[in-house]
């Protein structure tokens, strides 16, 4: 297990400076945001020129000795526009065009896979309605990613149709090849006990690490309700060989702009290093 760091943790810096900071934090790799209206690499700006944008990002990361751990592809700033299970055929067409660009970008920068969102429950939908459309939309996206040699995962998140571990398991059972990018904080924020979350690590392709607690999606390490040593032990038991991504964010949504992202990322890094070292010592 190696450490990566999200480039979108520092949206006010230039992309080059954000990557410099990730390298200064002694991370092996970086998670690249591919997010409409918010990331350093913006889908709406690179459409039609994805190879050029991917080449620039690859040069920036390689020159700093950073691998690319993941590409996080978010189609819009709300959870319904261009969602994978949007009931509007026109929105689906736009969403698939966005995803095709994301797949091309991820393949060209050398990412092992990409993360996207699972979809939402719309209007008068039942969960079953939303789930059925998500299965159809995500199955298609698994095939699109696989055709370029990429693994696909979705992030179960606050506001999504899979906002509990049980709903997440249900979706995964119905979409062969789909995995998850697991961020414990989204479940903990909603009051889900960690013992219900830990079994999901067997489905994890990527792990986003962010301290949280009930009612607060993102907090300082000293206020964290997540037992990261238990998380790391669960990952080791599941033979997880991916990255642990430091994923503090700076945005107004749910008060995520109230945290010192630099200091807390360093404290979280050291906690994860300590937890992984304990596992290594116990198994040698």
C-alpha positions, 0 to 999 in steps of 0.5 A, spaced: 500 500 500 502 506 497 500 513 498 497 518 493 494 525 494 489 528 490 491 534 486 484 537 487 485 538 495 488 545 493 484 548 487 486 555 488 494 553 486 496 552 479 496 545 477 504 545 477 504 548 484 499 543 487 503 537 484 509 540 487 505 540 494 503 533 493 511 531 492 513 535 498 508 531 502 512 525 500 507 521 496 508 516 491 502 518 486 497 523 485 489 522 484 487 527 478 481 530 478 477 531 471 471 535 474 466 540 471 467 547 473 472 545 479 478 541 478 485 543 475 483 539 468 476 541 466 472 536 462 469 542 458 475 545 457 479 539 454 473 536 450 476 535 443 483 536 445 484 530 450 490 527 448 494 534 448 491 535 455 493 528 457 500 529 455 501 535 459 499 532 465 503 526 464 509 531 463 507 534 469 507 528 473 513 524 471 517 530 471 516 530 479 516 523 480 509 522 481 505 516 478 498 517 477 493 513 482 486 514 479 482 519 475 476 522 479 471 523 473 465 527 476 460 530 470 457 536 474 457 540 480 450 537 482 449 529 483 443 529 477 446 533 471 449 528 467 448 522 472 449 515 470 442 514 471 439 520 469 432 518 466 433 524 461 435 521 454 439 527 452 442 528 459 444 520 458 447 522 451 451 528 454 453 523 460 456 518 455 460 523 451 463 526 458 465 519 460 468 517 453 473 523 454 474 521 461 476 514 459 481 517 454 484 521 458 485 516 464 488 511 459 493 516 456 495 519 462 497 512 464 492 511 470 490 504 472 483 506 472 478 511 474 472 513 479 466 516 477 459 517 481 454 512 481 448 516 480 442 519 484 435 518 486 430 522 482 424 526 483 419 521 485 423 515 483 423 509 488 430 506 490 429 500 485 427 505 479 434 509 480 438 502 481 435 499 475 437 505 471 444 505 474 445 498 473 444 499 465 448 506 465 454 503 469 454 496 466 455 500 459 461 504 462 464 498 465 465 496 458 467 502 455 473 503 461 475 495 460 475 496 452 481 501 454 484 497 459 481 501 465 478 498 471 472 502 473 469 504 480 464 508 483 464 512 490 458 511 494 457 518 497 452 523 501 447 524 496 447 518 492 443 512 491 448 508 494 448 511 501 449 505 505 453 499 505 447 495 504 445 499 498 452 499 495 453 491 495 446 491 492 449 495 486 455 491 486 452 484 485 448 487 479 454 490 475 459 485 474 466 488 474 464 494 477 468 496 484 468 502 489 472 507 491 471 507 498 471 514 502 469 512 509 467 519 511 461 519 507 458 513 511 461 516 518 458 522 516 451 519 516 452 515 522 453 509 519 458 504 524 465 503 522 463 495 523 458 496 517 463 499 512 469 495 513 466 489 509 466 493 503 474 493 503 473 487 499 470 491 493 475 497 493 479 498 487 481 505 490 481 508 497 480 515 499 482 517 506 479 523 509 477 524 517 470 525 518 465 524 524 457 523 524 454 530 522 461 532 519 464 530 512 471 532 513 474 534 520 481 534 523 485 528 525 484 530 532 476 530 531 476 523 527 471 518 528 474 513 523 479 508 526 484 508 521 488 502 524 482 497 523 481 500 516 489 498 514 488 491 517 481 490 513 485 492 507 491 487 509 486 482 510 483 483 503 490 483 500 488 490 497 494 492 493 492 499 491 493 506 494 491 510 500 489 517 497 490 523 502 483 526 500 482 532 504 478 537 499 477 545 500 470 547 498 464 550 501 460 544 500 458 541 507 463 546 510 469 542 507 473 549 507 474 549 514 480 545 515 487 546 514 488 541 508 496 542 508 497 540 516 491 535 516 494 532 510 501 531 513 498 528 520 493 523 516 499 521 512 503 520 518 497 516 521 497 512 515 504 510 515 504 508 522 498 503 521 501 500 515 508 500 518 505 496 524 502 491 519 509 490 516 512 489 522 507 484 525 507 480 518 515 479 518 
